[in-house]
Amino acid sequence: MNSDKHSGSQKPSNSDLNDLRLVAARQRLAESRDKQDAIEGLREIVANLLGSEEIGLFKADHASGTFKVCWSFGIDLTNYDLTRALGDAGIQRVKRGEFHIDLSPAGHSGPGARGQAFIPIRAASETVGVLAILRLLPQKAAFDSTDMDLFKLLSNEAAQPLFGAPTRSERAPRRQGMGA
C-alpha cells in the first residue's frame, strides 16, 4: 500500500516534462483551424514554452532570395532586415536548415541581445520561412537543450499550418501495412 502512495507523488522527470512540452506544441500546431490560428498557436508556444514575447515570422521570397516579414508580436519589424541581422553566412546557414542561436548569458543588451534564435521553417528539404525569437523574458536566463528539441519540432512541423507547405513527413511515401 505504501508503494501506491509513493508512486502517485513522484515528480515527473525532466525528460517526461520535455516530452509533454513537445506533445503540447505538436498538438497545438496540428489542431490549427487556419493560418491565423496557427500563428496564434506559434505565439502561444513561443511565449509559454520558450519564454519570449518578441517574435517575428519571415516568409521566403524566392524571387529576391530573401525573407520578408509576414507577422510579428511584441516588436515592430517593419524595417527589419534579416540578412543584415544574421549576415550573409548566417542567412546561408538558415537556408540550409541550420538554427542560428545566440546563447549569450543574461545581462547582455543592445544589438544581438541574449536569447535570440532564428529557426528555419522547413517543408521537406526547403526553408520556406524563419521564426525569429528576438529576446527572452527576464525570468529565462538562456535557451537550453529542451528548447533545442522544441526548435527541431517547430522547424519540421510548422510549415504546413503556417504556410500551407507540406511537411517532411507528408512528402514521405506512406507504407501500407496490415489493417491499413
C-alpha positions in Angstrom: 0.0 0.0 0.0 2.9 2.4 0.7 4.3 1.8 -2.8 1.0 3.0 -4.3 1.1 6.1 -2.1 4.7 6.9 -3.3 4.0 6.3 -7.0 1.3 8.9 -7.1 3.6 11.6 -5.5 6.6 11.2 -7.7 7.6 14.2 -9.7 7.9 13.8 -13.5 11.4 13.7 -14.7 12.9 16.5 -16.9 12.6 14.1 -19.8 8.9 13.5 -19.2 8.3 17.3 -18.9 10.2 17.8 -22.2 8.1 15.1 -23.9 4.9 16.8 -22.6 6.1 20.2 -24.0 6.7 18.6 -27.4 3.3 16.8 -27.4 1.5 20.1 -26.4 3.3 22.1 -29.1 2.7 19.4 -31.8 -0.9 19.2 -30.9 -1.4 23.0 -30.9 0.0 23.3 -34.4 -1.8 20.2 -35.7 -5.2 21.5 -34.5 -4.9 24.9 -36.0 -8.1 25.8 -38.0 -6.4 28.2 -40.4 -3.3 30.3 -40.8 -4.3 32.9 -38.2 -5.0 30.2 -35.7 -1.6 28.6 -36.5 0.1 32.0 -35.9 -1.6 32.4 -32.6 -0.6 28.9 -31.7 3.0 29.7 -32.6 2.8 32.8 -30.4 1.5 30.7 -27.5 4.2 28.1 -27.9 7.0 30.6 -28.0 5.6 32.7 -25.1 4.7 29.8 -22.8 7.2 27.1 -23.7 10.2 29.1 -24.9 9.8 32.3 -22.8 9.7 35.1 -25.3 7.2 37.7 -26.4 9.3 39.4 -29.1 8.8 37.2 -32.1 8.8 37.5 -35.9 7.9 35.3 -38.7 9.5 35.6 -42.1 8.4 34.0 -45.3 10.9 33.1 -48.1 10.6 35.3 -51.1 12.0 33.1 -53.8 12.1 35.9 -56.4 14.5 38.0 -54.4 16.2 35.2 -52.5 15.4 36.9 -49.2 13.0 36.6 -46.3 10.2 39.1 -45.8 8.4 39.8 -42.5 4.9 38.4 -42.6 4.0 38.7 -38.9 5.4 40.0 -35.6 4.4 40.2 -32.0 5.8 42.4 -29.3 8.2 44.2 -31.6 7.9 46.3 -34.8 9.7 44.5 -37.6 8.5 46.8 -40.4 12.1 47.8 -41.4 13.9 44.7 -40.0 16.4 43.2 -42.4 17.0 39.5 -41.6 20.1 39.4 -43.9 21.7 42.3 -42.1 20.8 40.8 -38.7 22.3 37.4 -39.5 24.9 38.3 -42.1 25.3 36.5 -45.4 26.8 33.5 -43.7 24.0 33.3 -41.2 21.3 33.5 -43.9 23.0 30.7 -45.8 23.1 28.5 -42.7 19.4 29.2 -42.1 18.6 28.5 -45.7 20.3 25.1 -45.3 18.1 24.4 -42.4 20.5 25.2 -39.5 19.5 27.0 -36.4 21.2 30.4 -35.6 21.1 30.7 -31.9 22.7 33.3 -29.5 23.4 31.6 -26.2 24.7 34.8 -24.6 24.2 34.9 -20.8 21.6 37.2 -19.1 22.5 40.8 -18.9 23.8 41.2 -22.5 21.9 44.0 -24.2 21.8 46.0 -27.4 22.1 44.5 -30.8 22.3 40.8 -30.6 20.7 40.8 -27.1 20.7 37.5 -25.3 18.2 34.9 -26.3 18.0 35.4 -30.0 17.1 32.4 -32.1 16.4 32.1 -35.8 14.7 28.8 -36.6 14.3 27.8 -40.2 10.8 26.6 -41.0 11.2 23.6 -43.4 9.0 21.9 -45.9 10.7 18.7 -47.0 14.3 20.0 -47.7 13.5 23.6 -48.4 13.4 26.6 -45.9 10.1 28.3 -46.5 10.3 30.6 -43.6 12.2 31.7 -40.5 10.9 32.1 -36.9 12.8 34.8 -35.1 12.8 34.8 -31.4 14.3 38.2 -30.6 14.6 38.4 -26.8 13.9 36.2 -23.8 11.7 37.2 -20.9 13.6 38.4 -17.8 12.9 35.2 -15.9 14.5 33.0 -18.5 18.3 33.1 -18.5 19.1 31.4 -21.8 17.9 28.7 -24.2 18.7 25.1 -23.0 18.7 21.6 -24.5 15.0 21.2 -24.1 14.4 24.3 -26.1 16.5 22.8 -28.9 14.1 19.9 -29.1 11.2 22.4 -29.5 13.2 24.3 -32.2 13.5 21.0 -34.1 9.8 20.3 -33.8 8.9 23.8 -35.0 11.4 23.7 -37.8 10.0 20.4 -39.1 6.3 20.7 -38.4 5.2 24.4 -38.6 5.4 24.8 -42.4 2.0 23.3 -43.2 -0.1 25.2 -40.6 1.8 28.5 -41.2 2.4 28.5 -44.9 0.3 25.6 -46.3 3.5 23.8 -47.3 3.7 20.0 -46.9 6.0 18.9 -44.1 8.8 16.3 -44.4 6.5 13.5 -43.1 3.7 14.4 -45.5 6.0 14.2 -48.5 7.4 10.8 -47.5 5.7 7.9 -49.2 3.2 6.1 -47.0 3.6 2.4 -46.5 0.5 0.2 -46.5 0.6 -2.4 -43.8 -1.8 -4.8 -42.2 -5.0 -3.2 -41.2 -4.5 -0.2 -43.5 
